[in-house]
Amino acid sequence: MCTVGVNRPNRTDARRRFSTVLARSTRRLDMSPPTNANDLSSQTHDAVRAREELSKWFTKIVTRAPAPAPPAPAFDDAQSSSKTDARIAARAMDDLGSSLKIISRSQCDGGVRASERASDIRAFGTSDETLYHARATTRDIELFDTRTSGVPRRFAHDDEMCDVTKALEALLRSMSVNERVVARCAWSATYGDASATARALARDSRLVIGDEITYDVEVVGRNRVTVVRVRDGREGEGGAVRLTRGGYARGAKTILTSGRGWETPRPPFEVTIEYSAYVVRGKKRNGDDDDDTASDAEFVKKTEVSFASGDGRAPLAMDCALRTMRLGEEALIWTNYGGFGTTAALGSKYARVIPALPSDGTEAADGVVYKVKLVAMRQVRDVFNDGSTTKTRLVEGQGEFPADCPMQDCTVRVHFALSTSTSSLGTSNMVVRYDTRTDAALAGQPFEFRLGCGAVPEALETSIRLMIPKEKSRVVLDFTRGEKARKRGYGAQNCRDDAPGAKFCTESSLALAQWDVELESFDTAVNWYKADIRDMLDEALVMKEEANALFKTEVYELARSKYEKTLSKLESLRGLDQEDFESVDTMKTTIALNLVATLQRLKDHVGALKRVNKILESHPENAKALFRRSVSFLAQHEFSAARDDLFACLDSNPSLQSTIAKQLELIKRAEAQSAAQDKANFGGKL
């Protein structure tokens, strides 16, 4: 679960506030002047006692309790956005300097610049999109003219993959709607700039390096859109799609109806959408008439389809846009790319639920528009992000994800049914092998266990941590993924042998294990920001005992995890009084020493040395820490350092003489073996 950072109070400011409070309290106590010496003594004693109580209380509150961030100064969103847009536009023009010369500028016919839209506050994550016509010429050669097609081009101000030169971008940022500008631009401000290469702009073959380009630009509209990052890869992490005619695949989303909630359908969520599709087409001549008309050709009528986000069965741009939509949201999605990407599975080509474009299925000269409504979505998670374990939410629970999930180690109560299959082709041949509801030992009660103790396989436990009460989910572990999958199932080192259902998953031929699980309830873990120090220490003691039990049963990875989590929580405590500080310090030292022993069993002596050195910084004479550091030094063949630590340990605790003598003998033998090995390796020349 993601935790929002807490602003700790400034100690100087805290002391200043503390002094002010004390001064005010003293003034209140001294308002009535004493009438005699006894009254003076009594009042002075009361004042001192009150100051001490107030000091103790205030220090504990200020230094230990997390303080909320100071209130941010109020500001006008629209005005702030306006200044930012204006600065960007002005800076873009200034950067070009003399390489861009304005020849003529028409008067704005009631238009409003993007930087002047104070009444239209920009929503979070949105951008201005400018619709424009442009004509580019050089040496009496016309490079292009968008007016011939009648379809304006689109420029989203925050789109890093835009298809305009740096000079044209600067002009569009500075212009108002219905404004027309003619500007002459040097080569260094157009295709000679590094941005042209970064944006993969296609250069007309008639252009000669060094040519000046004249732009005749007219802004015809401005919309508020969300820029869609069209990425060819899982969860949008792949590379941009380069088009054959130059530039990259782009997209923009205009919201028609806002959705609800906050969650968006990330892969591999299952979604149901209602959509229609149009190809944007330019002007067509009607016989001898000069009346040109632009039209949108509908190639898919309104229909409803279901698919898994990111499975390659929907056009890539639409899929990427869906990942920004909320449930019930309706939007128009424009894109210049109608293809399915290159990383989609080959099988998806024959199971596509949305057809390719009528032409070649990839690029449309003026773009394609999808009108989409996100009707439903089912939460599906790749739990470990490696394809081995998927969790599908079947029934919504009670609460909010992730605030009401058992993320921390605590007691949970679940019902689940285990099914297995020897084929990974589907779940139709699943055979139910175990069910907690029919387990005689449980007598119909849910299975209750502590998280982080190996009571169930890692695949199931991690999925339970992502559930909310009363939620029903299906967890599928795919053994065909190899060793990484088997380490998360029954029989793994971090899963107890007596885990419910373990005896039914011993066959090596199993391909899938499936749990249909319902989280009945769980015990909320202690809030380490608000709870009393006693409650925190009690929970730390429980976790330490659980880790000790795991250590004794040689489940070292789980023991290490519990020790580290407990130690991290204890180290986060601040502003403790003397008694609480000593209790916490004792607990920290004990757990840290146990963690060192666990790391040594895991052969992580570098990590063990880091931990034990931290202990010795504050407790330089701790005999157990010195002894364990000696063990790690010995494992790294640092014999002299290991011997020195043992002598220091003996000075600190003479009762360990016999144990230290045995360890010294081990060092002596190991040193002799190392010397003999070195001599053999170097042919007796040592």
KOLKOL-524635 format. One line per 10 residues: number of its first residue (from 0); their letters; for each residue x, y, z of C-alpha. Coordinates in steps of 0.1 Angstrom, whole numbers. Each point is the difference from the previous one (the first is absolute). Layout:
NUM	A	X:Y:Z | ... .
END
This chain:
0	MCTVGVNRPN	0:0:0 | 13:34:-10 | 6:23:31 | -1:37:-4 | 31:17:14 | -5:19:33 | 16:34:4 | 19:-1:33 | -1:32:21 | 29:23:-2 .
10	RTDARRRFST	19:-3:33 | 9:37:1 | -36:11:-6 | -12:-25:25 | 23:14:27 | -11:35:-9 | -37:-9:3 | 7:-19:32 | 17:31:16 | -30:21:-10 .
20	VLARSTRRLD	-25:-24:15 | 20:-2:33 | 3:38:1 | -38:4:-4 | -7:-27:26 | 23:18:25 | -18:32:-6 | -33:-16:7 | 14:-15:33 | 14:33:11 .
30	MSPPTNANDL	-30:22:-7 | -9:4:38 | 29:16:19 | 10:-18:32 | -11:16:33 | 27:-16:22 | 31:-22:0 | -20:-32:4 | -22:8:-29 | 31:8:-20 .
40	SSQTHDAVRA	16:-33:8 | -32:-19:-7 | -7:17:-33 | 36:-4:-11 | -1:-37:7 | -33:-4:-19 | 14:19:-30 | 32:-21:-1 | -21:-32:2 | -24:12:-27 .
50	REELSKWFTK	30:9:-22 | 15:-34:5 | -32:-19:-8 | -6:22:-31 | 36:-4:-11 | -2:-38:2 | -34:-2:-18 | 10:25:-27 | 34:-17:-7 | -16:-34:-4 .
60	IVTRAPAPAP	-27:12:-23 | 22:21:-22 | 29:-24:-4 | -18:-33:-3 | -34:6:-16 | 1:6:-38 | -10:36:-7 | -22:8:-30 | 15:20:-27 | -5:38:4 .
70	PAPAFDDAQS	-29:14:-19 | 9:10:-35 | -6:36:-9 | -32:5:-20 | 5:8:-37 | -21:3:-31 | 3:-31:-21 | -10:18:-32 | 23:29:6 | 29:-23:9 .
80	SSKTDARIAA	-6:-22:-31 | -3:32:-21 | 34:13:11 | 16:-34:-6 | -14:-3:-36 | 9:36:-7 | 36:-6:12 | 3:-31:-21 | -12:18:-31 | 22:30:6 .
90	RAMDDLGSSL	31:-22:7 | -6:-20:-32 | 0:32:-20 | 30:14:18 | 20:-32:-5 | -4:3:-38 | 11:37:-1 | 8:12:-35 | -5:-34:-15 | -38:7:0 .
100	KIISRSQCDG	-13:32:-16 | -37:10:1 | -10:14:-34 | -36:7:7 | -25:-7:27 | -38:4:-4 | -22:15:27 | -16:-25:23 | -37:-2:-6 | -12:-5:36 .
110	GVRASERASD	24:-28:5 | 16:-9:33 | 36:-12:4 | 7:-31:19 | 19:21:25 | -30:22:6 | -27:-26:7 | -3:10:37 | -37:-9:2 | 7:-36:-12 .
120	IRAFGTSDET	21:-17:26 | 21:-28:-13 | -8:-33:17 | 28:-22:13 | 17:-21:-28 | -16:20:-28 | 16:20:-27 | -10:26:-26 | -4:-13:-35 | 2:25:-29 .
130	LYHARATTRD	-18:-6:-33 | 17:18:-28 | 5:4:-37 | 35:6:-14 | 17:5:-33 | 37:-5:-3 | 20:13:-30 | 37:5:-9 | 16:14:-32 | -35:2:-17 .
140	IELFDTRTSG	-5:-37:8 | -31:-10:20 | 9:-27:26 | -35:-5:13 | -33:17:5 | -26:-14:24 | -27:21:-15 | -1:-22:-31 | -15:-28:21 | -21:22:22 .
150	VPRRFAHDDE	10:-20:31 | 19:21:26 | 31:-15:16 | 3:-6:37 | 27:11:24 | -2:-10:37 | 22:24:20 | 12:-27:24 | 6:-27:-26 | 37:-9:-2 .
160	MCDVTKALEA	-7:-19:-33 | -16:29:-18 | 5:3:-38 | 10:36:-3 | 33:18:-3 | 14:21:28 | -9:32:-19 | -36:-11:-7 | -4:-11:36 | 11:35:13 .
170	LLRSMSVNER	-25:17:-23 | -29:-22:10 | 7:5:37 | -1:38:-4 | -31:3:-23 | -36:6:8 | -30:-17:-15 | -9:15:-34 | 34:17:-2 | 21:-4:-31 .
180	VVARCAWSAT	38:5:-2 | 25:-2:-28 | 36:-6:12 | 33:-7:-17 | 21:-25:19 | 37:-9:-4 | 11:-36:-5 | 14:-1:36 | -36:5:13 | -16:-27:-22 .
190	YGDASATARA	16:-32:-13 | 34:11:11 | -10:-1:37 | 7:-31:21 | -38:-2:8 | -7:-10:-37 | 22:-31:4 | -15:-8:34 | -35:2:-14 | 10:-20:-31 .
200	LARDSRLVIG	-15:27:-23 | -1:-9:-37 | 18:26:-21 | -11:8:-35 | 25:-13:-26 | -1:34:-17 | 14:18:31 | 36:9:-1 | 20:4:32 | 0:36:10 .
210	DEITYDVEVV	-33:9:-16 | -22:25:16 | -37:-11:5 | -29:24:0 | -30:-11:21 | -35:14:-6 | -18:-11:32 | -36:4:11 | -13:-12:33 | -37:-12:-4 .
220	GRNRVTVVRV	-7:-15:34 | 13:-10:34 | -12:-29:21 | 8:-15:34 | 13:-36:-4 | 20:-27:18 | 31:-10:-19 | 1:-37:-7 | 35:-16:1 | -2:-27:-27 .
230	RDGREGEGGA	26:-25:10 | 6:-34:-16 | 5:-22:31 | -15:-14:32 | -16:27:21 | 13:27:-23 | 36:-5:9 | 12:-8:-35 | 12:23:-26 | -19:25:-22 .
240	VRLTRGGYAR	-14:-12:-33 | 18:16:-30 | -22:7:-30 | 10:-8:-36 | -8:36:-11 | 21:15:28 | -7:9:36 | -14:-22:28 | -34:-14:9 | -19:25:20 .
250	GAKTILTSGR	-33:2:18 | -23:25:18 | -30:-7:22 | -29:25:4 | -23:-9:30 | -37:2:-8 | -13:-15:33 | 21:-3:31 | 4:-34:16 | -1:-10:37 .
260	GWETPRPPFE	26:-14:24 | 37:3:-5 | 11:-34:-14 | 8:-4:-37 | 3:-33:-19 | 37:-8:-1 | 10:-32:-17 | -11:-27:4 | -34:14:12 | -30:-13:-18 .
270	VTIEYSAYVV	-22:28:-15 | -33:3:-17 | -4:31:-22 | -26:15:-23 | 15:16:-30 | -3:13:-36 | 28:9:-24 | 4:27:-27 | 27:7:-25 | 7:37:-5 .
280	RGKKRNGDDD	-1:8:-37 | 9:32:-18 | -18:18:-28 | -13:-17:-31 | -9:17:-33 | -35:-5:-13 | 3:0:-38 | 7:34:-14 | -11:18:32 | 26:17:21 .
290	DDTASDAEFV	-21:-7:32 | 23:-21:20 | -13:-18:31 | 18:-18:28 | -17:-30:16 | 5:-27:26 | -6:-35:-13 | -14:-24:26 | 16:-35:-4 | -12:-15:33 .
300	KKTEVSFASG	-35:7:13 | -8:1:37 | 7:-33:16 | 11:-16:33 | 30:-22:4 | 21:-16:28 | 37:-7:1 | 31:1:22 | 19:32:1 | 34:-4:-17 .
310	DGRAPLAMDC	-9:-34:-17 | 4:14:-35 | -36:-4:-11 | -8:37:0 | 19:27:-20 | 30:12:19 | -10:37:3 | -34:-9:13 | 14:-24:25 | 25:26:13 .
320	ALRTMRLGEE	-28:25:3 | -22:-25:19 | 27:-2:26 | -7:37:9 | -38:-5:3 | -21:-5:31 | -31:-21:3 | -30:15:-19 | 22:26:-18 | -9:8:-36 .
330	ALIWTNYGGF	25:16:-22 | 11:8:-36 | 34:-14:-8 | 19:14:-30 | 31:-17:-13 | 21:-1:-32 | 7:-37:4 | -26:-28:-2 | 24:-30:2 | 4:-26:28 .
340	GTTAALGSKY	37:4:6 | 28:-24:-6 | 2:-17:35 | -35:-15:0 | -2:-38:0 | -5:-16:-34 | -32:-16:12 | -16:33:7 | -1:8:-37 | -27:-27:-5 .
350	ARVIPALPSD	-20:10:31 | -2:37:-4 | -32:16:13 | 6:33:-18 | 9:0:-37 | 29:17:-16 | -4:32:-20 | -17:-5:-34 | 33:8:-19 | 31:-17:12 .
360	GTEAADGVVY	-9:-3:37 | 27:22:13 | 1:37:-10 | -27:25:-9 | 10:32:-18 | -23:22:21 | -5:-24:29 | -26:-23:14 | -25:8:28 | -14:-25:25 .
370	KVKLVAMRQV	-30:9:21 | 4:-22:31 | -18:-6:32 | 15:-22:27 | -30:-20:11 | 16:-25:24 | 34:-12:11 | 12:-30:21 | 32:4:20 | 26:-24:-11 .
380	RDVFNDGSTT	36:2:13 | 33:-15:-10 | 9:-4:37 | 38:-4:-4 | 2:17:-34 | 16:-31:-16 | -31:-18:-13 | 2:-28:26 | -30:11:22 | -32:18:-10 .
390	KTRLVEGQGE	-27:12:23 | -35:7:-14 | -26:17:21 | -33:-19:-3 | -22:18:26 | 6:35:13 | 7:3:37 | -8:26:27 | 25:28:2 | 25:18:-21 .
400	FPADCPMQDC	32:-13:-17 | 27:2:13 | -10:18:33 | -21:-30:12 | 25:-28:-10 | 20:-20:25 | 33:12:-13 | 18:-3:33 | 6:-33:18 | -31:-7:20 .
410	TVRVHFALST	-26:-28:6 | -23:-7:-29 | -30:-23:-4 | -7:-15:-34 | -20:-27:-18 | 15:-15:-31 | -4:-29:-24 | 31:-15:-16 | -2:-14:-36 | 27:-15:-21 .
420	STSSLGTSNM	5:-8:-37 | 26:-18:-20 | -6:22:-30 | 7:37:-4 | -23:5:-30 | -29:10:21 | -18:-3:33 | -29:-22:-13 | 17:-32:11 | 7:12:36 .
430	VVRYDTRTDA	-6:-26:27 | -10:12:35 | 24:-16:25 | -6:18:33 | -25:24:15 | 2:17:34 | -38:-2:3 | 1:-38:-1 | 31:-4:21 | -11:-19:32 .
440	ALAGQPFEFR	29:15:20 | -14:35:-6 | -36:-10:7 | -13:25:-26 | 20:29:15 | 24:20:-22 | 36:-8:0 | 18:25:23 | 37:7:-2 | 26:27:4 .
450	LGCGAVPEAL	14:15:-32 | 38:-3:-6 | 3:-33:18 | -2:-24:-29 | -34:-14:9 | -11:0:-37 | 20:2:-33 | 15:34:-8 | -22:3:-31 | -32:-2:21 .
460	ETSIRLMIPK	13:21:29 | 12:29:-22 | -34:0:-18 | -18:0:34 | 19:31:9 | -15:18:-30 | -36:-9:9 | -27:19:20 | -24:-16:24 | -28:-22:-16 .
470	EKSRVVLDFT	18:1:-33 | 1:-32:-21 | 29:-5:-23 | 15:-27:-22 | 38:-5:3 | 17:-22:-26 | 36:-11:3 | 15:-12:-33 | 26:-27:7 | 11:0:-36 .
480	RGEKARKRGY	18:33:7 | 28:-21:15 | 19:2:33 | -12:35:8 | -36:-12:1 | 7:-32:20 | 18:21:27 | -34:18:5 | -21:-32:4 | -3:-29:24 .
490	GAQNCRDDAP	32:-18:8 | 21:31:-2 | 24:8:28 | -20:30:12 | -33:-21:3 | -7:-23:29 | -5:-37:-7 | -33:1:19 | -15:28:-21 | -37:-8:-9 .
500	GAKFCTESSL	-1:-18:-33 | 38:-8:-1 | -4:-37:-4 | -20:4:-32 | 27:20:-18 | 29:-24:2 | -3:-13:-36 | 28:13:-23 | -24:-2:-30 | -22:28:12 .
510	ALAQWDVELE	-2:30:-23 | -24:23:19 | -11:5:36 | -31:21:5 | -14:15:32 | -35:14:2 | 4:21:32 | -22:23:20 | 14:23:27 | -24:-2:29 .
520	SFDTAVNWYK	18:25:23 | 33:10:14 | 14:16:32 | 13:35:-7 | 36:4:7 | 13:26:25 | 3:35:-15 | 36:9:8 | -8:37:-5 | -28:3:25 .
530	ADIRDMLDEA	1:-29:24 | 14:0:36 | 36:-10:4 | -11:-31:20 | -22:-12:-28 | 29:4:-24 | 24:-20:22 | -26:-27:4 | -4:-4:-37 | 38:1:-5 .
540	LVMKEEANAL	3:-28:26 | -26:-21:-19 | 18:4:-33 | 34:-8:16 | -14:-32:15 | -14:-10:-34 | 33:7:-17 | 18:-20:27 | -23:-30:-7 | 7:3:-37 .
550	FKTEVYELAR	38:1:7 | -2:-31:20 | -18:-18:-28 | 26:12:-24 | -24:22:-20 | 26:27:-1 | -14:22:-28 | -33:5:18 | 19:5:33 | 22:26:-16 .
560	SKYEKTLSKL	-30:19:-14 | -18:1:34 | 32:11:18 | 6:28:-26 | -36:13:1 | -1:0:38 | 34:17:2 | -10:27:-25 | -31:9:20 | 19:2:32 .
570	ESLRGLDQED	27:22:-16 | -28:24:-12 | -9:10:36 | 11:35:11 | -3:22:31 | -2:-28:26 | 4:7:37 | 29:-17:18 | -20:-31:11 | -16:-6:-34 .
580	FESVDTMKTT	33:6:-18 | 18:-27:21 | -28:-25:-7 | 0:7:-37 | 38:-1:-1 | 2:-33:17 | -26:-14:-24 | 18:14:-30 | 34:-15:11 | -15:-34:5 .
590	IALNLVATLQ	-18:-1:-33 | 30:14:-19 | 22:-28:15 | -25:-26:-11 | -1:15:-34 | 38:-2:-2 | -2:-37:9 | -26:-5:-27 | 21:17:-26 | 30:-22:9 .
600	RLKDHVGALK	-21:-31:-5 | -10:14:-35 | 38:5:-7 | -5:38:-3 | 30:10:21 | 3:34:-17 | -35:8:12 | 7:-15:34 | 31:22:5 | -20:31:-9 .
610	RVNKILESHP	-26:-8:26 | 24:-10:28 | 22:30:-6 | -30:22:5 | -7:-17:34 | 36:4:11 | -1:38:-8 | -24:5:29 | 10:-31:21 | 37:-5:-6 .
620	ENAKALFRRS	4:-25:28 | -29:-23:-9 | 15:-34:3 | -26:-18:-23 | 5:26:-27 | 38:-3:1 | -3:-38:-1 | -23:0:-30 | 22:25:-18 | 29:-23:5 .
630	VSFLAQHEFS	-20:-28:-16 | -5:21:-32 | 36:11:0 | 10:-37:1 | -23:-8:-29 | 17:27:-20 | 35:-13:9 | 8:31:20 | 17:-20:28 | 17:28:18 .
640	AARDDLFACL	-31:21:4 | -20:-31:10 | 25:-8:27 | 1:36:13 | -38:0:4 | 1:-32:20 | 26:15:24 | -22:31:4 | -30:-23:6 | 19:-18:27 .
650	DSNPSLQSTI	9:33:17 | -37:10:-1 | -13:-34:13 | 26:-23:16 | -27:-27:5 | 2:-8:-37 | 36:-13:3 | -7:-36:-11 | -22:11:-30 | 27:25:-11 .
660	AKQLELIKRA	27:-26:4 | -19:-23:-24 | -5:29:-25 | 37:9:2 | 9:-36:-9 | -23:2:-30 | 18:32:-11 | 34:-18:4 | -11:-29:-21 | -16:21:-27 .
670	EAQSAAQDKA	31:22:-2 | 22:-30:-4 | -22:-15:-27 | 0:34:-18 | 38:2:1 | 4:-36:-13 | -25:7:-28 | 19:32:-10 | 33:-19:0 | -15:-27:-22 .
680	NFGGKL	-14:26:-24 | 33:18:-4 | 22:-31:-3 | 16:2:34 | 15:34:-6 | -17:16:30 .
END
